[in-house]
Amino acid sequence: MNATTVAPLTTHDAEILLTAARRAADAAGVAVSVTVLDAGGHPLAFRRDDRAVLISGETSTRKAYTALQLDSPTADLVDLVKPDGPFHSLTTALDRPLLFIAGGVPVHRDGHLIGAVGVGGGAPEQDHAFAATATAALA
């Protein structure tokens, strides 16, 4: 049996993700919060711009957590939890901080899930783009 060891998400990686997401948001003129979680769901980095709406701190964290738990960008999950969607009860079935709004993206290394980044404060499509830019910067 030959197990492959994949390096976990580090605080250095988290800073790269955070910086890339914030730069993308700054370039678009959007004030955001950014949360980076490791594979266990523990926070590695968080930053809320002074001008970002207060709730963006919570939404960025919940988006990251949702992307991590379901190993999927939250943008891809929005339709699944609508009233006619297959996971419509998931938002209330679990006592977990899930949030099905675009802006959370899982982070992979060598095909393995190692964490997630969440962005809140802009329009959902903007938050998703900022989070995707962050994961591309780490790749």
C-alpha positions as CSV (number, residue, x, y, z in Angstrom):
1,M,0.0,0.0,0.0
2,N,1.5,3.3,-1.1
3,A,-0.2,6.2,0.4
4,T,0.4,9.7,-1.0
5,T,1.1,12.4,1.5
6,V,-0.4,15.7,0.6
7,A,0.9,18.9,2.3
8,P,-1.8,20.5,4.3
9,L,-2.9,24.1,3.8
10,T,-0.4,26.3,5.7
11,T,-0.7,29.8,7.2
12,H,1.6,30.9,4.4
13,D,-0.9,29.4,1.8
14,A,-3.7,31.1,3.7
15,E,-2.0,34.5,3.4
16,I,-1.6,33.9,-0.4
17,L,-5.3,33.1,-0.7
18,L,-6.4,36.1,1.5
19,T,-4.1,38.5,-0.3
20,A,-5.2,37.4,-3.8
21,A,-8.9,37.6,-3.0
22,R,-8.5,41.1,-1.4
23,R,-6.4,42.4,-4.4
24,A,-9.1,41.2,-6.8
25,A,-11.8,42.8,-4.7
26,D,-9.8,46.0,-4.4
27,A,-9.3,46.1,-8.1
28,A,-13.1,45.9,-8.6
29,G,-13.7,48.5,-5.9
30,V,-15.5,46.1,-3.6
31,A,-15.0,46.0,0.2
32,V,-15.0,42.3,1.3
33,S,-14.3,39.9,4.1
34,V,-12.2,36.8,3.4
35,T,-12.0,33.6,5.4
36,V,-9.6,30.7,4.9
37,L,-10.3,27.4,6.6
38,D,-8.1,24.3,6.8
39,A,-9.3,20.8,5.9
40,G,-10.7,20.4,9.4
41,G,-12.7,23.6,9.2
42,H,-10.5,25.6,11.4
43,P,-9.7,29.3,10.6
44,L,-6.3,30.0,9.2
45,A,-6.8,33.5,8.1
46,F,-9.6,36.2,8.2
47,R,-9.7,39.8,7.2
48,R,-12.6,42.2,6.9
49,D,-12.0,45.5,5.1
50,D,-12.9,48.5,7.1
51,R,-15.6,49.5,4.6
52,A,-17.1,46.0,4.3
53,V,-20.6,45.4,5.7
54,L,-20.4,43.8,9.1
55,I,-22.3,40.6,8.1
56,S,-19.7,39.9,5.4
57,G,-17.4,38.4,8.1
58,E,-20.0,35.8,9.0
59,T,-21.0,35.1,5.4
60,S,-17.4,34.7,4.2
61,T,-16.9,32.1,7.0
62,R,-20.1,30.2,6.3
63,K,-19.4,30.2,2.5
64,A,-15.9,28.7,3.2
65,Y,-17.4,26.1,5.5
66,T,-20.1,25.1,3.1
67,A,-17.5,24.8,0.2
68,L,-15.3,22.7,2.5
69,Q,-18.0,20.4,3.8
70,L,-19.5,19.7,0.3
71,D,-16.2,20.0,-1.6
72,S,-17.9,22.2,-4.1
73,P,-18.0,25.9,-5.0
74,T,-21.1,27.4,-3.3
75,A,-22.0,28.9,-6.7
76,D,-22.6,25.4,-7.9
77,L,-24.9,24.5,-5.0
78,V,-27.4,27.4,-5.1
79,D,-30.0,25.7,-7.3
80,L,-29.7,22.4,-5.4
81,V,-31.2,24.0,-2.2
82,K,-34.1,25.9,-3.9
83,P,-37.6,24.6,-2.9
84,D,-37.7,22.2,-5.9
85,G,-34.0,21.2,-5.6
86,P,-32.8,17.8,-4.4
87,F,-31.1,19.3,-1.3
88,H,-33.8,21.8,-0.4
89,S,-34.0,20.6,3.2
90,L,-30.2,20.7,3.7
91,T,-30.2,24.3,4.8
92,T,-32.3,23.4,7.9
93,A,-31.6,19.7,8.4
94,L,-28.2,20.1,10.0
95,D,-27.1,22.2,12.9
96,R,-24.2,23.6,10.9
97,P,-23.3,27.1,9.6
98,L,-24.0,26.3,5.9
99,L,-24.7,29.1,3.4
100,F,-25.7,28.5,-0.1
101,I,-24.6,31.8,-1.7
102,A,-21.8,32.1,-4.3
103,G,-18.4,33.0,-2.8
104,G,-17.1,29.8,-1.2
105,V,-14.5,27.7,-3.1
106,P,-12.8,24.5,-2.0
107,V,-9.0,24.4,-2.1
108,H,-7.3,21.3,-3.5
109,R,-3.7,20.2,-3.7
110,D,-2.7,17.3,-5.9
111,G,-6.4,16.4,-6.2
112,H,-7.0,16.4,-2.4
113,L,-9.2,18.7,-0.5
114,I,-7.0,20.8,1.9
115,G,-9.3,23.7,2.8
116,A,-11.6,26.4,1.5
117,V,-11.8,30.1,1.0
118,G,-14.9,32.3,1.4
119,V,-15.5,35.8,0.3
120,G,-18.5,38.0,1.4
121,G,-19.4,41.6,0.8
122,G,-19.9,41.9,-2.9
123,A,-22.6,40.6,-5.2
124,P,-22.5,36.7,-5.1
125,E,-21.0,36.5,-8.6
126,Q,-18.2,39.0,-7.5
127,D,-17.5,37.1,-4.3
128,H,-17.2,33.8,-6.3
129,A,-14.8,35.5,-8.8
130,F,-12.6,36.8,-6.0
131,A,-12.5,33.4,-4.3
132,A,-11.7,31.7,-7.6
133,T,-8.9,34.2,-8.2
134,A,-7.5,33.3,-4.8
135,T,-7.4,29.6,-5.5
136,A,-5.8,30.2,-8.9
137,A,-3.1,32.2,-7.2
138,L,-2.3,29.3,-4.9
139,A,-2.2,26.7,-7.8
